[in-house]
Amino acid sequence: MAMGMTLLDIERLKAAVAPEVAPFEPIWGCYIVSMRTLQFFLGQKWVTSNILDAKNPQDYLRTGGITDWDNRLFLTRIIILAELFLNLQRIPNFPGVVARIREDRRARCLEDVIAELTFAKLLILDQIPFQFISAGESKAPDIEIMVDGLRVFCEVKCKRETTAVGVETLKNSLTNIRHQLPEREFGMVAFGLPNIWMSKPENLVLLDEAAAWAFRKTERLALLIFFSEELIVLEDGMPVATLYREYRSPRAPMAERLPRTLLSPVGLTRRPPHWISVLDLLPEEIAAMAGEDRHFNGGG
């Protein structure tokens, strides 16, 4: 298990997988490369336990789906996770994030950490400077962000995809989270949600209610963002649309010094500058088969 993949490691990986992926369609080539990438960072034992042996319908990286949707969802999640590792590995304190995943043998925090990495990608999209906060700091937020010269401490959480939609479950989580935000500092919560929570307009009023409630309960919380990744089924693949909803506290001290909206519109397949795609690790002739839109690749 390694903590960082160098350019030499990438070239070695490309050479090693070339014969292996040659007989397959591009999406399966991307899957093979992604699995090799996750093995590099997390080790074969973790990959076997949390991916290859994950058969429970509640497992986030489950395999052996019955429907075509399940299988596409599985492939896309593996590809997305591998790309997050490839592209976030140079962010300060990233090894601590890897350690949290690797040491969580029952994958109880896996979705929380993936939400943290996904939000980090959104920050990269808008070229917002940030770093992960060392896991050794008890009850510390997850990410430290610089916004217009101001230091903002961000706690990232998520709701499991099996969680039923409801405002009370959001309130309960926000109650626990707000105590992890530092006093007399700019505090923020980024909350990853299952896509069904944000893709239905009737659910958005629940987010509005939860945000208003949270701001009434504490002045530590200056910004609140709910976000979700929605997989769009197309004939040639499953690109990702990122949905989010932002709120700024009317009560938190100095909240007015923060921008009203932190993130800019994401779009369907917008990709950060210099983002490494798993397609870049495939032999050129196979990558070319994917086409310029790369829709089958989940890292939208």
C-alpha positions as CSV (number, residue, x, y, z in Angstrom):
1,M,0.0,0.0,0.0
2,A,1.3,3.4,-1.0
3,M,0.4,6.9,0.0
4,G,1.0,8.6,-3.3
5,M,1.1,7.6,-7.0
6,T,4.0,9.3,-8.9
7,L,4.1,9.8,-12.7
8,L,6.4,6.9,-12.8
9,D,3.9,4.7,-11.0
10,I,1.2,5.9,-13.5
11,E,3.4,4.9,-16.4
12,R,4.1,1.5,-14.9
13,L,0.4,1.0,-14.3
14,K,-0.4,1.9,-17.9
15,A,2.1,-0.6,-19.1
16,A,0.9,-3.3,-16.7
17,V,-2.8,-3.1,-17.6
18,A,-2.3,-2.7,-21.4
19,P,-2.5,-6.4,-22.2
20,E,-5.2,-6.9,-19.6
21,V,-7.7,-4.3,-20.9
22,A,-7.1,-4.8,-24.6
23,P,-10.0,-7.3,-25.2
24,F,-12.5,-5.1,-23.4
25,E,-14.8,-2.2,-24.2
26,P,-13.6,1.1,-22.7
27,I,-15.8,1.1,-19.7
28,W,-14.4,-2.2,-18.6
29,G,-10.9,-1.0,-19.3
30,C,-11.6,2.0,-17.0
31,Y,-12.9,-0.4,-14.4
32,I,-9.8,-2.5,-14.5
33,V,-7.5,0.5,-14.3
34,S,-9.7,1.9,-11.4
35,M,-9.4,-1.3,-9.4
36,R,-5.6,-1.3,-9.9
37,T,-5.5,2.3,-8.7
38,L,-7.6,1.5,-5.5
39,Q,-5.3,-1.5,-4.9
40,F,-2.3,0.8,-5.1
41,F,-3.7,3.2,-2.4
42,L,-5.7,0.8,-0.2
43,G,-4.3,-2.6,-0.7
44,Q,-5.7,-5.9,-2.2
45,K,-7.2,-6.9,1.2
46,W,-9.3,-3.8,1.4
47,V,-10.4,-4.1,-2.3
48,T,-11.4,-7.7,-1.8
49,S,-13.3,-7.0,1.4
50,N,-15.1,-3.8,0.4
51,I,-15.6,-4.3,-3.3
52,L,-15.2,-7.8,-4.6
53,D,-17.0,-9.4,-1.6
54,A,-19.5,-6.6,-1.1
55,K,-22.8,-8.3,-2.0
56,N,-25.2,-6.7,0.5
57,P,-27.7,-4.4,-1.2
58,Q,-26.8,-1.7,1.4
59,D,-23.1,-1.9,0.5
60,Y,-22.0,1.3,-1.2
61,L,-19.6,-0.4,-3.5
62,R,-21.7,-3.6,-3.9
63,T,-21.1,-6.0,-6.8
64,G,-23.3,-8.6,-8.4
65,G,-26.2,-6.3,-9.2
66,I,-29.3,-7.9,-10.6
67,T,-30.2,-5.1,-13.0
68,D,-28.2,-3.2,-15.6
69,W,-28.7,-0.1,-13.5
70,D,-27.0,-1.7,-10.5
71,N,-24.1,-2.9,-12.6
72,R,-23.6,0.6,-14.2
73,L,-23.9,2.2,-10.8
74,F,-21.2,-0.1,-9.4
75,L,-18.8,0.5,-12.3
76,T,-19.3,4.3,-12.2
77,R,-18.7,4.5,-8.4
78,I,-15.5,2.6,-8.7
79,I,-14.3,4.9,-11.5
80,I,-15.2,8.0,-9.6
81,L,-13.5,6.8,-6.4
82,A,-10.3,6.0,-8.3
83,E,-10.2,9.4,-10.0
84,L,-10.7,11.1,-6.6
85,F,-7.7,9.3,-5.3
86,L,-5.6,10.1,-8.3
87,N,-6.4,13.8,-8.2
88,L,-6.6,14.6,-4.5
89,Q,-3.4,12.8,-3.4
90,R,-1.3,16.0,-3.4
91,I,-3.7,17.9,-1.1
92,P,-2.1,18.4,2.3
93,N,-3.0,15.7,4.8
94,F,-4.6,13.4,2.2
95,P,-2.7,10.4,3.6
96,G,-4.8,10.8,6.8
97,V,-8.0,10.5,4.6
98,V,-6.7,7.3,3.0
99,A,-5.8,5.9,6.4
100,R,-9.4,6.5,7.7
101,I,-10.8,4.5,4.7
102,R,-8.2,1.7,5.0
103,E,-8.6,1.2,8.7
104,D,-12.4,1.2,8.6
105,R,-12.6,-2.5,8.0
106,R,-16.4,-2.6,8.0
107,A,-16.7,0.4,5.7
108,R,-18.8,2.3,8.3
109,C,-17.4,5.6,7.3
110,L,-16.8,5.0,3.6
111,E,-19.7,7.1,2.4
112,D,-18.7,9.9,4.8
113,V,-15.2,10.0,3.4
114,I,-16.4,9.7,-0.2
115,A,-18.6,12.7,0.5
116,E,-15.6,14.6,1.8
117,L,-13.6,13.8,-1.3
118,T,-16.5,14.7,-3.6
119,F,-16.8,18.1,-1.9
120,A,-13.1,18.6,-2.3
121,K,-13.5,18.1,-6.0
122,L,-16.1,20.9,-6.1
123,L,-13.6,23.2,-4.3
124,I,-11.0,22.3,-7.0
125,L,-13.6,23.1,-9.7
126,D,-13.8,26.6,-8.4
127,Q,-10.1,26.8,-7.6
128,I,-10.7,27.4,-3.9
129,P,-7.6,26.7,-1.8
130,F,-8.1,24.1,0.9
131,Q,-6.4,21.3,2.8
132,F,-7.6,18.3,4.7
133,I,-7.3,18.6,8.5
134,S,-5.3,15.9,10.2
135,A,-7.3,13.0,11.5
136,G,-5.4,13.1,14.7
137,E,-7.1,16.3,15.8
138,S,-10.0,15.1,17.9
139,K,-13.4,16.6,17.0
140,A,-11.8,18.8,14.4
141,P,-13.6,19.7,11.2
142,D,-12.6,17.9,8.0
143,I,-11.4,20.6,5.7
144,E,-9.8,24.0,6.0
145,I,-10.8,26.4,3.2
146,M,-9.5,29.8,2.3
147,V,-12.3,32.1,0.9
148,D,-11.4,35.7,0.0
149,G,-8.5,35.6,2.4
150,L,-10.7,34.2,5.2
151,R,-10.1,30.8,6.9
152,V,-13.2,28.7,7.0
153,F,-13.5,25.3,8.8
154,C,-15.7,22.8,7.1
155,E,-17.3,19.7,8.5
156,V,-18.4,17.2,5.8
157,K,-21.1,14.6,6.5
158,C,-23.5,12.6,4.4
159,K,-26.7,10.6,4.6
160,R,-26.5,7.0,3.5
161,E,-28.4,6.2,0.3
162,T,-30.7,4.0,2.3
163,T,-31.8,6.8,4.6
164,A,-35.4,7.8,4.2
165,V,-36.1,11.4,3.2
166,G,-37.0,13.5,6.3
167,V,-36.3,16.8,7.9
168,E,-35.9,15.3,11.4
169,T,-32.9,13.2,10.4
170,L,-31.2,16.3,9.0
171,K,-31.8,18.2,12.2
172,N,-30.4,15.4,14.3
173,S,-27.2,15.3,12.2
174,L,-26.8,19.1,12.2
175,T,-27.2,19.1,16.0
176,N,-24.2,16.7,16.3
177,I,-22.1,18.4,13.6
178,R,-22.3,21.9,14.9
179,H,-20.5,21.0,18.1
180,Q,-17.5,20.1,15.9
181,L,-17.2,23.6,14.5
182,P,-14.8,25.9,16.3
183,E,-16.0,28.9,18.2
184,R,-15.1,32.4,17.1
185,E,-14.2,31.1,13.6
186,F,-15.9,30.9,10.3
187,G,-17.7,27.5,10.4
188,M,-19.3,25.6,7.5
189,V,-21.1,22.3,6.9
190,A,-21.1,20.5,3.6
191,F,-23.7,17.8,3.6
192,G,-23.8,15.0,1.0
193,L,-27.2,13.6,0.3
194,P,-28.6,10.7,-1.8
195,N,-29.5,12.1,-5.2
196,I,-33.2,11.4,-4.6
197,W,-33.2,14.0,-1.9
198,M,-32.3,16.8,-4.2
199,S,-33.6,15.6,-7.6
200,K,-37.2,16.0,-6.5
201,P,-38.4,19.6,-6.1
202,E,-40.8,18.7,-3.3
203,N,-37.8,17.7,-1.1
204,L,-36.1,21.0,-1.4
205,V,-38.4,22.6,1.1
206,L,-37.1,20.1,3.7
207,L,-33.6,21.4,3.1
208,D,-34.8,25.0,3.5
209,E,-36.5,24.1,6.8
210,A,-33.4,22.2,8.1
211,A,-31.1,25.1,7.2
212,A,-33.3,27.7,8.9
213,W,-33.6,25.5,12.0
214,A,-29.8,25.0,12.1
215,F,-29.0,28.7,11.9
216,R,-31.5,29.4,14.7
217,K,-29.7,26.9,16.9
218,T,-26.1,28.1,16.6
219,E,-24.0,31.0,15.6
220,R,-21.0,28.8,14.9
221,L,-22.5,27.8,11.5
222,A,-22.0,30.5,8.8
223,L,-22.4,28.5,5.6
224,L,-24.4,25.3,4.9
225,I,-24.3,23.4,1.6
226,F,-26.3,20.4,0.7
227,F,-24.9,18.5,-2.3
228,S,-25.5,15.4,-4.3
229,E,-24.2,13.5,-7.3
230,E,-26.8,12.3,-9.7
231,L,-26.0,9.6,-12.3
232,I,-27.6,10.4,-15.6
233,V,-28.4,7.2,-17.7
234,L,-27.6,7.7,-21.3
235,E,-27.3,5.1,-24.1
236,D,-23.5,5.5,-24.2
237,G,-22.8,5.8,-20.5
238,M,-23.6,7.5,-17.1
239,P,-22.2,11.0,-16.7
240,V,-22.5,12.7,-13.4
241,A,-24.5,15.9,-12.6
242,T,-23.7,17.6,-9.3
243,L,-26.6,19.2,-7.5
244,Y,-26.2,21.6,-4.6
245,R,-28.1,24.1,-2.5
246,E,-26.3,26.8,-0.5
247,Y,-27.4,28.8,2.6
248,R,-25.7,31.7,4.5
249,S,-26.5,32.3,8.1
250,P,-28.4,35.5,8.9
251,R,-27.1,35.3,12.6
252,A,-23.5,34.1,12.6
253,P,-21.0,36.8,13.5
254,M,-19.1,38.1,10.4
255,A,-21.1,35.8,8.1
256,E,-21.7,38.8,5.9
257,R,-18.0,38.8,5.1
258,L,-18.3,35.5,3.3
259,P,-19.6,35.3,-0.3
260,R,-23.3,34.7,-0.6
261,T,-22.6,31.6,-2.8
262,L,-19.3,29.7,-2.5
263,L,-19.7,27.4,-5.5
264,S,-20.5,28.3,-9.1
265,P,-22.8,26.2,-11.4
266,V,-21.2,22.8,-12.0
267,G,-22.9,21.5,-15.2
268,L,-23.2,17.9,-16.4
269,T,-19.7,16.9,-17.3
270,R,-17.6,19.8,-16.1
271,R,-14.1,18.6,-15.2
272,P,-11.5,20.5,-13.1
273,P,-8.5,21.8,-14.9
274,H,-5.7,19.3,-15.1
275,W,-8.0,16.6,-13.8
276,I,-6.6,13.0,-14.4
277,S,-9.2,10.7,-15.9
278,V,-8.8,7.0,-15.8
279,L,-9.0,7.2,-19.5
280,D,-5.6,8.7,-19.4
281,L,-4.3,5.4,-18.0
282,L,-5.7,3.3,-20.9
283,P,-3.8,2.4,-24.1
284,E,-4.5,5.2,-26.6
285,E,-6.4,3.0,-29.0
286,I,-8.9,1.9,-26.3
287,A,-9.3,5.4,-24.9
288,A,-10.1,6.7,-28.4
289,M,-13.0,4.3,-28.6
290,A,-14.7,6.1,-25.8
291,G,-15.2,9.2,-27.9
292,E,-14.6,12.8,-27.0
293,D,-17.6,13.2,-24.6
294,R,-16.4,10.3,-22.3
295,H,-19.9,9.9,-21.1
296,F,-19.3,6.4,-19.8
297,N,-16.7,7.7,-17.4
298,G,-18.3,8.8,-14.2
299,G,-16.0,11.6,-13.2
300,G,-18.2,14.3,-14.7
